[in-house]
Each structure stands twice: as C-alpha cells, then as structure tokens.
Amino acid sequence: MVNKTVNTVNNIQDIFLNNARKNRTNLTVHLLNGFQIKGIVKGFDNFTVILECDENMMLIYKHSISTITPEKPIPFINN
C-alpha cells in the first residue's frame, strides 16, 4: 500500500514537470534556503530538475526544492 502512494506522488511530480517542460512554461523554483530561481524545465529524473535560466543550465536537487510556481496553469493530463 505504501508503494502505491509513493508512486502516485511521483506520478503527479512527473506529470507536472513533463507538462511544464513540453509547454516551455516559465517557473519560479523556491528553494529551502530562500533562494528563488526562474527558468524553464529542460529535463528531470527521480532526484534532480534541470532548469534553463538566462541561457545557463542549472541542476537542482529535488530535496532542496520547497515549492514550484508556474507562470501560468499547467494541465494535469497524463499523456
């Protein structure tokens, strides 16, 4: 039962990040240390997100992310 819950949470993350990547949606990534990074998702895996910021790439560890705020709504359709 626990694994099913964990997979569901990961699916929501994957759907959100994948749709943000596909739509090239501008995001603000709020880190636990208070920093905010604005950019576009270029890729992600189970542990990291690659964000393009001002033509630079940043590898951000998911465990350091507090919140991700999209500039516009992101659909939660799994395609």
Distance bins in CASP14 RR format, pairs under 12 A and 6 or more apart:
PFRMAT RR
TARGET T0000
AUTHOR 0000-0000-0000
RMODE 2
METHOD distances of the structure
MODEL  1
1 7 0 0 0 0 0 1 0 0 0 0 0
1 8 0 0 0 0 0 1 0 0 0 0 0
2 8 0 0 0 0 0 1 0 0 0 0 0
2 9 0 0 0 0 0 1 0 0 0 0 0
3 9 0 0 0 0 0 1 0 0 0 0 0
3 10 0 0 0 0 0 1 0 0 0 0 0
4 10 0 0 0 0 0 1 0 0 0 0 0
4 11 0 0 0 0 0 1 0 0 0 0 0
5 11 0 0 0 0 0 1 0 0 0 0 0
5 12 0 0 0 0 0 1 0 0 0 0 0
6 12 0 0 0 0 0 1 0 0 0 0 0
6 13 0 0 0 0 0 1 0 0 0 0 0
6 46 0 0 0 0 0 1 0 0 0 0 0
7 13 0 0 0 0 0 1 0 0 0 0 0
7 14 0 0 0 0 1 0 0 0 0 0 0
7 46 0 0 0 0 0 1 0 0 0 0 0
8 14 0 0 0 0 0 1 0 0 0 0 0
8 15 0 0 0 0 0 1 0 0 0 0 0
8 78 0 0 0 0 0 1 0 0 0 0 0
9 15 0 0 0 0 0 1 0 0 0 0 0
9 16 0 0 0 0 0 1 0 0 0 0 0
9 46 0 0 0 0 0 1 0 0 0 0 0
9 62 0 0 0 0 0 1 0 0 0 0 0
10 16 0 0 0 0 0 1 0 0 0 0 0
10 17 0 0 0 0 0 1 0 0 0 0 0
10 18 0 0 0 0 0 1 0 0 0 0 0
10 44 0 0 0 0 0 1 0 0 0 0 0
10 45 0 0 0 0 0 1 0 0 0 0 0
10 46 1 0 0 1 0 0 0 0 0 0 0
10 47 0 0 0 0 0 1 0 0 0 0 0
10 62 0 0 0 0 0 1 0 0 0 0 0
11 17 0 0 0 0 0 1 0 0 0 0 0
11 18 0 0 0 0 0 1 0 0 0 0 0
11 46 0 0 0 0 0 1 0 0 0 0 0
11 76 0 0 0 0 1 0 0 0 0 0 0
11 78 1 0 0 1 0 0 0 0 0 0 0
12 18 0 0 0 0 0 1 0 0 0 0 0
12 19 0 0 0 0 0 1 0 0 0 0 0
12 68 0 0 0 0 0 1 0 0 0 0 0
12 74 0 0 0 0 0 1 0 0 0 0 0
12 76 1 0 0 1 0 0 0 0 0 0 0
12 78 0 0 0 0 1 0 0 0 0 0 0
13 19 0 0 0 0 0 1 0 0 0 0 0
13 20 0 0 0 0 0 1 0 0 0 0 0
13 41 0 0 0 0 0 1 0 0 0 0 0
13 44 0 0 0 0 1 0 0 0 0 0 0
13 45 0 0 0 0 0 1 0 0 0 0 0
13 46 0 0 0 0 1 0 0 0 0 0 0
13 47 0 0 0 0 0 1 0 0 0 0 0
13 48 0 0 0 0 0 1 0 0 0 0 0
13 49 0 0 0 0 1 0 0 0 0 0 0
13 62 1 0 0 1 0 0 0 0 0 0 0
13 65 0 0 0 0 0 1 0 0 0 0 0
13 68 0 0 0 0 1 0 0 0 0 0 0
13 74 0 0 0 0 0 1 0 0 0 0 0
13 76 0 0 0 0 0 1 0 0 0 0 0
13 78 0 0 0 0 0 1 0 0 0 0 0
14 20 0 0 0 0 0 1 0 0 0 0 0
14 21 0 0 0 0 0 1 0 0 0 0 0
14 22 0 0 0 0 0 1 0 0 0 0 0
14 41 0 0 0 0 0 1 0 0 0 0 0
14 43 0 0 0 0 0 1 0 0 0 0 0
14 44 1 0 0 1 0 0 0 0 0 0 0
14 45 0 0 0 0 1 0 0 0 0 0 0
14 46 0 0 0 0 1 0 0 0 0 0 0
14 49 0 0 0 0 0 1 0 0 0 0 0
14 62 0 0 0 0 0 1 0 0 0 0 0
14 76 0 0 0 0 0 1 0 0 0 0 0
14 78 0 0 0 0 1 0 0 0 0 0 0
14 79 0 0 0 0 0 1 0 0 0 0 0
15 21 0 0 0 0 0 1 0 0 0 0 0
15 22 0 0 0 0 0 1 0 0 0 0 0
15 44 0 0 0 0 0 1 0 0 0 0 0
15 74 0 0 0 0 1 0 0 0 0 0 0
15 75 0 0 0 0 1 0 0 0 0 0 0
15 76 1 0 1 0 0 0 0 0 0 0 0
15 77 1 0 0 1 0 0 0 0 0 0 0
15 78 1 0 1 0 0 0 0 0 0 0 0
15 79 0 0 0 0 1 0 0 0 0 0 0
16 22 0 0 0 0 0 1 0 0 0 0 0
16 23 0 0 0 0 0 1 0 0 0 0 0
16 25 0 0 0 0 1 0 0 0 0 0 0
16 27 0 0 0 0 1 0 0 0 0 0 0
16 41 0 0 0 0 1 0 0 0 0 0 0
16 44 0 0 0 0 1 0 0 0 0 0 0
16 49 0 0 0 0 0 1 0 0 0 0 0
16 65 0 0 0 0 0 1 0 0 0 0 0
16 67 0 0 0 0 0 1 0 0 0 0 0
16 68 1 0 0 1 0 0 0 0 0 0 0
16 69 0 0 0 0 0 1 0 0 0 0 0
16 70 0 0 0 0 1 0 0 0 0 0 0
16 73 0 0 0 0 0 1 0 0 0 0 0
16 74 1 0 1 0 0 0 0 0 0 0 0
16 75 0 0 0 0 1 0 0 0 0 0 0
16 76 1 0 0 1 0 0 0 0 0 0 0
16 77 0 0 0 0 0 1 0 0 0 0 0
16 78 0 0 0 0 0 1 0 0 0 0 0
17 23 0 0 0 0 0 1 0 0 0 0 0
17 25 0 0 0 0 0 1 0 0 0 0 0
17 27 0 0 0 0 1 0 0 0 0 0 0
17 29 0 0 0 0 0 1 0 0 0 0 0
17 40 0 0 0 0 0 1 0 0 0 0 0
17 41 1 0 1 0 0 0 0 0 0 0 0
17 42 0 0 0 0 0 1 0 0 0 0 0
17 43 1 0 0 1 0 0 0 0 0 0 0
17 44 1 0 1 0 0 0 0 0 0 0 0
17 45 0 0 0 0 1 0 0 0 0 0 0
17 46 0 0 0 0 0 1 0 0 0 0 0
17 48 0 0 0 0 0 1 0 0 0 0 0
17 49 1 0 0 1 0 0 0 0 0 0 0
17 50 0 0 0 0 0 1 0 0 0 0 0
17 51 0 0 0 0 0 1 0 0 0 0 0
17 60 0 0 0 0 0 1 0 0 0 0 0
17 62 0 0 0 0 1 0 0 0 0 0 0
17 65 0 0 0 0 0 1 0 0 0 0 0
17 68 0 0 0 0 1 0 0 0 0 0 0
17 70 0 0 0 0 0 1 0 0 0 0 0
17 74 0 0 0 0 1 0 0 0 0 0 0
17 76 0 0 0 0 0 1 0 0 0 0 0
18 25 0 0 0 0 0 1 0 0 0 0 0
18 41 0 0 0 0 1 0 0 0 0 0 0
18 42 0 0 0 0 0 1 0 0 0 0 0
18 43 0 0 0 0 1 0 0 0 0 0 0
18 44 1 0 0 1 0 0 0 0 0 0 0
18 45 0 0 0 0 0 1 0 0 0 0 0
18 49 0 0 0 0 0 1 0 0 0 0 0
18 74 0 0 0 0 1 0 0 0 0 0 0
18 75 0 0 0 0 0 1 0 0 0 0 0
18 76 0 0 0 0 0 1 0 0 0 0 0
18 77 0 0 0 0 0 1 0 0 0 0 0
18 78 0 0 0 0 1 0 0 0 0 0 0
18 79 0 0 0 0 1 0 0 0 0 0 0
19 25 1 0 0 1 0 0 0 0 0 0 0
19 27 0 0 0 0 0 1 0 0 0 0 0
19 41 0 0 0 0 1 0 0 0 0 0 0
19 44 0 0 0 0 0 1 0 0 0 0 0
19 68 0 0 0 0 0 1 0 0 0 0 0
19 70 0 0 0 0 1 0 0 0 0 0 0
19 72 0 0 0 0 0 1 0 0 0 0 0
19 73 0 0 0 0 1 0 0 0 0 0 0
19 74 1 0 1 0 0 0 0 0 0 0 0
19 75 1 0 1 0 0 0 0 0 0 0 0
19 76 1 0 0 1 0 0 0 0 0 0 0
19 77 1 0 0 1 0 0 0 0 0 0 0
19 78 0 0 0 0 1 0 0 0 0 0 0
19 79 0 0 0 0 1 0 0 0 0 0 0
20 26 0 0 0 0 1 0 0 0 0 0 0
20 27 1 0 0 1 0 0 0 0 0 0 0
20 28 0 0 0 0 0 1 0 0 0 0 0
20 29 0 0 0 0 0 1 0 0 0 0 0
20 39 0 0 0 0 1 0 0 0 0 0 0
20 40 1 0 0 1 0 0 0 0 0 0 0
20 41 1 0 1 0 0 0 0 0 0 0 0
20 42 0 0 0 0 0 1 0 0 0 0 0
20 43 0 0 0 0 1 0 0 0 0 0 0
20 44 0 0 0 0 1 0 0 0 0 0 0
20 49 0 0 0 0 1 0 0 0 0 0 0
20 50 0 0 0 0 0 1 0 0 0 0 0
20 51 0 0 0 0 0 1 0 0 0 0 0
20 52 0 0 0 0 0 1 0 0 0 0 0
20 68 1 0 0 1 0 0 0 0 0 0 0
20 69 0 0 0 0 0 1 0 0 0 0 0
20 70 1 0 0 1 0 0 0 0 0 0 0
20 71 0 0 0 0 1 0 0 0 0 0 0
20 72 0 0 0 0 1 0 0 0 0 0 0
20 73 0 0 0 0 0 1 0 0 0 0 0
20 74 1 0 1 0 0 0 0 0 0 0 0
20 75 0 0 0 0 0 1 0 0 0 0 0
20 76 0 0 0 0 0 1 0 0 0 0 0
21 27 0 0 0 0 1 0 0 0 0 0 0
21 39 0 0 0 0 0 1 0 0 0 0 0
21 40 1 0 0 1 0 0 0 0 0 0 0
21 41 1 0 1 0 0 0 0 0 0 0 0
21 42 1 0 0 1 0 0 0 0 0 0 0
21 43 1 0 1 0 0 0 0 0 0 0 0
21 44 1 0 0 1 0 0 0 0 0 0 0
21 49 0 0 0 0 1 0 0 0 0 0 0
21 50 0 0 0 0 1 0 0 0 0 0 0
21 51 0 0 0 0 0 1 0 0 0 0 0
21 52 0 0 0 0 0 1 0 0 0 0 0
21 70 0 0 0 0 0 1 0 0 0 0 0
21 74 0 0 0 0 0 1 0 0 0 0 0
22 40 0 0 0 0 0 1 0 0 0 0 0
22 41 0 0 0 0 1 0 0 0 0 0 0
22 42 0 0 0 0 0 1 0 0 0 0 0
22 43 0 0 0 0 0 1 0 0 0 0 0
22 44 0 0 0 0 0 1 0 0 0 0 0
22 74 0 0 0 0 1 0 0 0 0 0 0
22 75 0 0 0 0 1 0 0 0 0 0 0
22 77 0 0 0 0 0 1 0 0 0 0 0
22 79 0 0 0 0 1 0 0 0 0 0 0
23 40 0 0 0 0 1 0 0 0 0 0 0
23 41 0 0 0 0 1 0 0 0 0 0 0
23 70 0 0 0 0 1 0 0 0 0 0 0
23 71 0 0 0 0 0 1 0 0 0 0 0
23 72 0 0 0 0 1 0 0 0 0 0 0
23 73 0 0 0 0 0 1 0 0 0 0 0
23 74 1 0 0 1 0 0 0 0 0 0 0
23 75 0 0 0 0 1 0 0 0 0 0 0
23 77 0 0 0 0 0 1 0 0 0 0 0
23 79 0 0 0 0 0 1 0 0 0 0 0
24 39 0 0 0 0 1 0 0 0 0 0 0
24 40 1 0 1 0 0 0 0 0 0 0 0
24 41 0 0 0 0 1 0 0 0 0 0 0
24 42 0 0 0 0 1 0 0 0 0 0 0
24 43 0 0 0 0 0 1 0 0 0 0 0
24 51 0 0 0 0 0 1 0 0 0 0 0
24 52 0 0 0 0 1 0 0 0 0 0 0
24 70 0 0 0 0 0 1 0 0 0 0 0
24 71 0 0 0 0 0 1 0 0 0 0 0
24 72 0 0 0 0 0 1 0 0 0 0 0
24 74 0 0 0 0 0 1 0 0 0 0 0
25 38 0 0 0 0 0 1 0 0 0 0 0
25 39 0 0 0 0 1 0 0 0 0 0 0
25 40 1 0 0 1 0 0 0 0 0 0 0
25 41 1 0 0 1 0 0 0 0 0 0 0
25 51 0 0 0 0 0 1 0 0 0 0 0
25 52 0 0 0 0 0 1 0 0 0 0 0
25 68 0 0 0 0 0 1 0 0 0 0 0
25 69 0 0 0 0 0 1 0 0 0 0 0
25 70 1 0 1 0 0 0 0 0 0 0 0
25 71 1 0 0 1 0 0 0 0 0 0 0
25 72 1 0 0 1 0 0 0 0 0 0 0
25 73 0 0 0 0 1 0 0 0 0 0 0
25 74 1 0 1 0 0 0 0 0 0 0 0
25 75 0 0 0 0 0 1 0 0 0 0 0
26 37 0 0 0 0 0 1 0 0 0 0 0
26 38 1 0 0 1 0 0 0 0 0 0 0
26 39 1 0 1 0 0 0 0 0 0 0 0
26 40 1 0 0 1 0 0 0 0 0 0 0
26 41 0 0 0 0 1 0 0 0 0 0 0
26 51 0 0 0 0 0 1 0 0 0 0 0
26 52 0 0 0 0 0 1 0 0 0 0 0
26 53 0 0 0 0 0 1 0 0 0 0 0
26 54 0 0 0 0 0 1 0 0 0 0 0
26 68 0 0 0 0 0 1 0 0 0 0 0
26 69 0 0 0 0 1 0 0 0 0 0 0
26 70 1 0 0 1 0 0 0 0 0 0 0
26 71 1 0 1 0 0 0 0 0 0 0 0
26 72 0 0 0 0 1 0 0 0 0 0 0
26 74 0 0 0 0 0 1 0 0 0 0 0
27 36 0 0 0 0 0 1 0 0 0 0 0
27 37 0 0 0 0 1 0 0 0 0 0 0
27 38 1 0 0 1 0 0 0 0 0 0 0
27 39 1 0 1 0 0 0 0 0 0 0 0
27 40 1 0 0 1 0 0 0 0 0 0 0
27 41 1 0 0 1 0 0 0 0 0 0 0
27 42 0 0 0 0 0 1 0 0 0 0 0
27 44 0 0 0 0 0 1 0 0 0 0 0
27 49 0 0 0 0 1 0 0 0 0 0 0
27 51 1 0 0 1 0 0 0 0 0 0 0
27 52 0 0 0 0 0 1 0 0 0 0 0
27 53 0 0 0 0 0 1 0 0 0 0 0
27 58 0 0 0 0 0 1 0 0 0 0 0
27 60 0 0 0 0 0 1 0 0 0 0 0
27 65 0 0 0 0 0 1 0 0 0 0 0
27 67 0 0 0 0 0 1 0 0 0 0 0
27 68 1 0 1 0 0 0 0 0 0 0 0
27 69 1 0 0 1 0 0 0 0 0 0 0
27 70 1 0 1 0 0 0 0 0 0 0 0
27 71 1 0 0 1 0 0 0 0 0 0 0
27 72 0 0 0 0 0 1 0 0 0 0 0
27 74 0 0 0 0 1 0 0 0 0 0 0
28 34 0 0 0 0 0 1 0 0 0 0 0
28 35 0 0 0 0 0 1 0 0 0 0 0
28 36 1 0 1 0 0 0 0 0 0 0 0
28 37 1 0 0 1 0 0 0 0 0 0 0
28 38 1 0 1 0 0 0 0 0 0 0 0
28 39 1 0 0 1 0 0 0 0 0 0 0
28 40 0 0 0 0 0 1 0 0 0 0 0
28 41 0 0 0 0 0 1 0 0 0 0 0
28 51 0 0 0 0 0 1 0 0 0 0 0
28 53 0 0 0 0 0 1 0 0 0 0 0
28 65 0 0 0 0 0 1 0 0 0 0 0
28 66 0 0 0 0 0 1 0 0 0 0 0
28 67 0 0 0 0 1 0 0 0 0 0 0
28 68 1 0 0 1 0 0 0 0 0 0 0
28 69 1 0 1 0 0 0 0 0 0 0 0
28 70 0 0 0 0 1 0 0 0 0 0 0
28 71 1 0 0 1 0 0 0 0 0 0 0
29 35 0 0 0 0 1 0 0 0 0 0 0
29 36 1 0 0 1 0 0 0 0 0 0 0
29 37 1 0 1 0 0 0 0 0 0 0 0
29 38 1 0 0 1 0 0 0 0 0 0 0
29 39 1 0 0 1 0 0 0 0 0 0 0
29 40 0 0 0 0 0 1 0 0 0 0 0
29 41 0 0 0 0 1 0 0 0 0 0 0
29 44 0 0 0 0 0 1 0 0 0 0 0
29 48 0 0 0 0 0 1 0 0 0 0 0
29 49 1 0 0 1 0 0 0 0 0 0 0
29 50 0 0 0 0 0 1 0 0 0 0 0
29 51 1 0 0 1 0 0 0 0 0 0 0
29 52 0 0 0 0 0 1 0 0 0 0 0
29 53 0 0 0 0 1 0 0 0 0 0 0
29 58 0 0 0 0 1 0 0 0 0 0 0
29 59 0 0 0 0 0 1 0 0 0 0 0
29 60 1 0 0 1 0 0 0 0 0 0 0
29 61 0 0 0 0 0 1 0 0 0 0 0
29 62 0 0 0 0 0 1 0 0 0 0 0
29 64 0 0 0 0 1 0 0 0 0 0 0
29 65 1 0 1 0 0 0 0 0 0 0 0
29 66 0 0 0 0 1 0 0 0 0 0 0
29 67 1 0 0 1 0 0 0 0 0 0 0
29 68 1 0 1 0 0 0 0 0 0 0 0
29 69 0 0 0 0 1 0 0 0 0 0 0
29 70 0 0 0 0 0 1 0 0 0 0 0
30 36 1 0 1 0 0 0 0 0 0 0 0
30 37 0 0 0 0 1 0 0 0 0 0 0
30 38 0 0 0 0 0 1 0 0 0 0 0
30 60 0 0 0 0 0 1 0 0 0 0 0
30 64 0 0 0 0 0 1 0 0 0 0 0
30 65 1 0 0 1 0 0 0 0 0 0 0
30 66 1 0 1 0 0 0 0 0 0 0 0
30 67 1 0 1 0 0 0 0 0 0 0 0
30 68 1 0 0 1 0 0 0 0 0 0 0
30 69 1 0 0 1 0 0 0 0 0 0 0
31 37 1 0 0 1 0 0 0 0 0 0 0
31 49 0 0 0 0 0 1 0 0 0 0 0
31 51 0 0 0 0 0 1 0 0 0 0 0
31 58 0 0 0 0 0 1 0 0 0 0 0
31 60 1 0 0 1 0 0 0 0 0 0 0
31 61 0 0 0 0 1 0 0 0 0 0 0
31 62 0 0 0 0 0 1 0 0 0 0 0
31 63 0 0 0 0 0 1 0 0 0 0 0
31 64 1 0 1 0 0 0 0 0 0 0 0
31 65 1 0 0 1 0 0 0 0 0 0 0
31 66 1 0 0 1 0 0 0 0 0 0 0
31 67 0 0 0 0 1 0 0 0 0 0 0
31 68 0 0 0 0 0 1 0 0 0 0 0
32 60 0 0 0 0 0 1 0 0 0 0 0
32 61 0 0 0 0 0 1 0 0 0 0 0
32 62 0 0 0 0 0 1 0 0 0 0 0
32 63 0 0 0 0 1 0 0 0 0 0 0
32 64 1 0 1 0 0 0 0 0 0 0 0
32 65 1 0 0 1 0 0 0 0 0 0 0
32 66 1 0 1 0 0 0 0 0 0 0 0
32 67 0 0 0 0 1 0 0 0 0 0 0
33 60 0 0 0 0 0 1 0 0 0 0 0
33 61 0 0 0 0 0 1 0 0 0 0 0
33 63 0 0 0 0 0 1 0 0 0 0 0
33 64 1 0 0 1 0 0 0 0 0 0 0
33 65 0 0 0 0 0 1 0 0 0 0 0
33 66 0 0 0 0 1 0 0 0 0 0 0
34 64 0 0 0 0 0 1 0 0 0 0 0
34 65 0 0 0 0 0 1 0 0 0 0 0
34 66 1 0 0 1 0 0 0 0 0 0 0
34 67 0 0 0 0 0 1 0 0 0 0 0
35 53 0 0 0 0 0 1 0 0 0 0 0
35 58 0 0 0 0 0 1 0 0 0 0 0
35 60 0 0 0 0 0 1 0 0 0 0 0
35 64 0 0 0 0 1 0 0 0 0 0 0
35 65 0 0 0 0 0 1 0 0 0 0 0
35 66 0 0 0 0 1 0 0 0 0 0 0
35 67 0 0 0 0 0 1 0 0 0 0 0
36 51 0 0 0 0 0 1 0 0 0 0 0
36 53 0 0 0 0 0 1 0 0 0 0 0
36 60 0 0 0 0 0 1 0 0 0 0 0
36 65 0 0 0 0 0 1 0 0 0 0 0
36 66 0 0 0 0 1 0 0 0 0 0 0
36 67 0 0 0 0 1 0 0 0 0 0 0
36 68 0 0 0 0 0 1 0 0 0 0 0
36 69 0 0 0 0 1 0 0 0 0 0 0
37 49 0 0 0 0 1 0 0 0 0 0 0
37 50 0 0 0 0 0 1 0 0 0 0 0
37 51 1 0 0 1 0 0 0 0 0 0 0
37 52 0 0 0 0 0 1 0 0 0 0 0
37 53 1 0 0 1 0 0 0 0 0 0 0
37 54 0 0 0 0 0 1 0 0 0 0 0
37 56 0 0 0 0 0 1 0 0 0 0 0
37 57 0 0 0 0 0 1 0 0 0 0 0
37 58 1 0 0 1 0 0 0 0 0 0 0
37 59 0 0 0 0 0 1 0 0 0 0 0
37 60 1 0 0 1 0 0 0 0 0 0 0
37 64 0 0 0 0 0 1 0 0 0 0 0
37 65 0 0 0 0 1 0 0 0 0 0 0
37 66 0 0 0 0 0 1 0 0 0 0 0
37 67 0 0 0 0 0 1 0 0 0 0 0
37 68 0 0 0 0 1 0 0 0 0 0 0
37 69 0 0 0 0 0 1 0 0 0 0 0
38 51 0 0 0 0 1 0 0 0 0 0 0
38 52 0 0 0 0 0 1 0 0 0 0 0
38 53 1 0 0 1 0 0 0 0 0 0 0
38 54 0 0 0 0 1 0 0 0 0 0 0
38 56 0 0 0 0 0 1 0 0 0 0 0
38 58 0 0 0 0 0 1 0 0 0 0 0
38 68 0 0 0 0 0 1 0 0 0 0 0
38 69 0 0 0 0 1 0 0 0 0 0 0
38 70 0 0 0 0 0 1 0 0 0 0 0
38 71 0 0 0 0 1 0 0 0 0 0 0
39 49 0 0 0 0 0 1 0 0 0 0 0
39 50 0 0 0 0 0 1 0 0 0 0 0
39 51 1 0 1 0 0 0 0 0 0 0 0
39 52 1 0 1 0 0 0 0 0 0 0 0
39 53 1 0 1 0 0 0 0 0 0 0 0
39 54 0 0 0 0 1 0 0 0 0 0 0
39 55 0 0 0 0 0 1 0 0 0 0 0
39 56 0 0 0 0 1 0 0 0 0 0 0
39 57 0 0 0 0 0 1 0 0 0 0 0
39 58 0 0 0 0 1 0 0 0 0 0 0
39 60 0 0 0 0 0 1 0 0 0 0 0
39 68 0 0 0 0 0 1 0 0 0 0 0
39 69 0 0 0 0 0 1 0 0 0 0 0
39 70 0 0 0 0 0 1 0 0 0 0 0
39 71 0 0 0 0 1 0 0 0 0 0 0
40 49 0 0 0 0 0 1 0 0 0 0 0
40 50 0 0 0 0 1 0 0 0 0 0 0
40 51 1 0 0 1 0 0 0 0 0 0 0
40 52 1 0 1 0 0 0 0 0 0 0 0
40 53 0 0 0 0 1 0 0 0 0 0 0
40 54 0 0 0 0 0 1 0 0 0 0 0
40 55 0 0 0 0 0 1 0 0 0 0 0
40 56 0 0 0 0 0 1 0 0 0 0 0
40 57 0 0 0 0 0 1 0 0 0 0 0
40 58 0 0 0 0 0 1 0 0 0 0 0
40 68 0 0 0 0 0 1 0 0 0 0 0
40 70 0 0 0 0 0 1 0 0 0 0 0
40 71 0 0 0 0 1 0 0 0 0 0 0
41 48 0 0 0 0 0 1 0 0 0 0 0
41 49 1 0 0 1 0 0 0 0 0 0 0
41 50 1 0 0 1 0 0 0 0 0 0 0
41 51 1 0 0 1 0 0 0 0 0 0 0
41 52 1 0 0 1 0 0 0 0 0 0 0
41 53 0 0 0 0 0 1 0 0 0 0 0
41 57 0 0 0 0 0 1 0 0 0 0 0
41 58 0 0 0 0 0 1 0 0 0 0 0
41 59 0 0 0 0 0 1 0 0 0 0 0
41 60 0 0 0 0 0 1 0 0 0 0 0
41 65 0 0 0 0 0 1 0 0 0 0 0
41 68 0 0 0 0 1 0 0 0 0 0 0
41 70 0 0 0 0 1 0 0 0 0 0 0
41 74 0 0 0 0 0 1 0 0 0 0 0
42 48 0 0 0 0 0 1 0 0 0 0 0
42 49 0 0 0 0 1 0 0 0 0 0 0
42 50 1 0 1 0 0 0 0 0 0 0 0
42 51 1 0 0 1 0 0 0 0 0 0 0
42 52 1 0 1 0 0 0 0 0 0 0 0
42 53 0 0 0 0 0 1 0 0 0 0 0
42 55 0 0 0 0 0 1 0 0 0 0 0
42 56 0 0 0 0 0 1 0 0 0 0 0
42 57 1 0 0 1 0 0 0 0 0 0 0
42 58 0 0 0 0 1 0 0 0 0 0 0
42 59 0 0 0 0 1 0 0 0 0 0 0
42 60 0 0 0 0 0 1 0 0 0 0 0
43 49 1 0 0 1 0 0 0 0 0 0 0
43 50 1 0 1 0 0 0 0 0 0 0 0
43 51 0 0 0 0 1 0 0 0 0 0 0
43 52 0 0 0 0 1 0 0 0 0 0 0
43 57 0 0 0 0 1 0 0 0 0 0 0
43 58 0 0 0 0 0 1 0 0 0 0 0
43 59 0 0 0 0 1 0 0 0 0 0 0
43 60 0 0 0 0 0 1 0 0 0 0 0
43 62 0 0 0 0 0 1 0 0 0 0 0
44 50 1 0 0 1 0 0 0 0 0 0 0
44 51 0 0 0 0 1 0 0 0 0 0 0
44 59 0 0 0 0 0 1 0 0 0 0 0
44 60 0 0 0 0 1 0 0 0 0 0 0
44 61 0 0 0 0 0 1 0 0 0 0 0
44 62 0 0 0 0 1 0 0 0 0 0 0
44 65 0 0 0 0 0 1 0 0 0 0 0
44 68 0 0 0 0 0 1 0 0 0 0 0
45 59 0 0 0 0 0 1 0 0 0 0 0
45 60 0 0 0 0 0 1 0 0 0 0 0
45 61 0 0 0 0 0 1 0 0 0 0 0
45 62 0 0 0 0 1 0 0 0 0 0 0
46 61 0 0 0 0 0 1 0 0 0 0 0
46 62 1 0 0 1 0 0 0 0 0 0 0
46 63 0 0 0 0 0 1 0 0 0 0 0
47 59 0 0 0 0 1 0 0 0 0 0 0
47 60 0 0 0 0 0 1 0 0 0 0 0
47 61 1 0 0 1 0 0 0 0 0 0 0
47 62 1 0 1 0 0 0 0 0 0 0 0
47 63 1 0 0 1 0 0 0 0 0 0 0
47 64 0 0 0 0 0 1 0 0 0 0 0
47 65 0 0 0 0 0 1 0 0 0 0 0
48 57 0 0 0 0 0 1 0 0 0 0 0
48 58 0 0 0 0 1 0 0 0 0 0 0
48 59 1 0 1 0 0 0 0 0 0 0 0
48 60 1 0 0 1 0 0 0 0 0 0 0
48 61 1 0 1 0 0 0 0 0 0 0 0
48 62 1 0 0 1 0 0 0 0 0 0 0
48 63 0 0 0 0 1 0 0 0 0 0 0
48 64 0 0 0 0 1 0 0 0 0 0 0
48 65 0 0 0 0 1 0 0 0 0 0 0
49 57 0 0 0 0 0 1 0 0 0 0 0
49 58 0 0 0 0 1 0 0 0 0 0 0
49 59 1 0 0 1 0 0 0 0 0 0 0
49 60 1 0 1 0 0 0 0 0 0 0 0
49 61 0 0 0 0 1 0 0 0 0 0 0
49 62 1 0 0 1 0 0 0 0 0 0 0
49 63 0 0 0 0 0 1 0 0 0 0 0
49 64 0 0 0 0 1 0 0 0 0 0 0
49 65 1 0 0 1 0 0 0 0 0 0 0
49 68 0 0 0 0 1 0 0 0 0 0 0
50 56 0 0 0 0 0 1 0 0 0 0 0
50 57 1 0 1 0 0 0 0 0 0 0 0
50 58 1 0 0 1 0 0 0 0 0 0 0
50 59 1 0 1 0 0 0 0 0 0 0 0
50 60 1 0 0 1 0 0 0 0 0 0 0
50 61 0 0 0 0 0 1 0 0 0 0 0
50 62 0 0 0 0 0 1 0 0 0 0 0
51 57 1 0 0 1 0 0 0 0 0 0 0
51 58 1 0 1 0 0 0 0 0 0 0 0
51 59 0 0 0 0 1 0 0 0 0 0 0
51 60 1 0 1 0 0 0 0 0 0 0 0
51 61 0 0 0 0 0 1 0 0 0 0 0
51 62 0 0 0 0 0 1 0 0 0 0 0
51 65 0 0 0 0 0 1 0 0 0 0 0
51 68 0 0 0 0 1 0 0 0 0 0 0
52 58 1 0 0 1 0 0 0 0 0 0 0
52 59 0 0 0 0 0 1 0 0 0 0 0
52 60 0 0 0 0 0 1 0 0 0 0 0
53 59 0 0 0 0 0 1 0 0 0 0 0
53 60 0 0 0 0 0 1 0 0 0 0 0
58 64 0 0 0 0 0 1 0 0 0 0 0
58 65 0 0 0 0 0 1 0 0 0 0 0
60 66 0 0 0 0 0 1 0 0 0 0 0
60 68 0 0 0 0 1 0 0 0 0 0 0
62 68 0 0 0 0 1 0 0 0 0 0 0
68 74 0 0 0 0 1 0 0 0 0 0 0
70 76 0 0 0 0 0 1 0 0 0 0 0
END
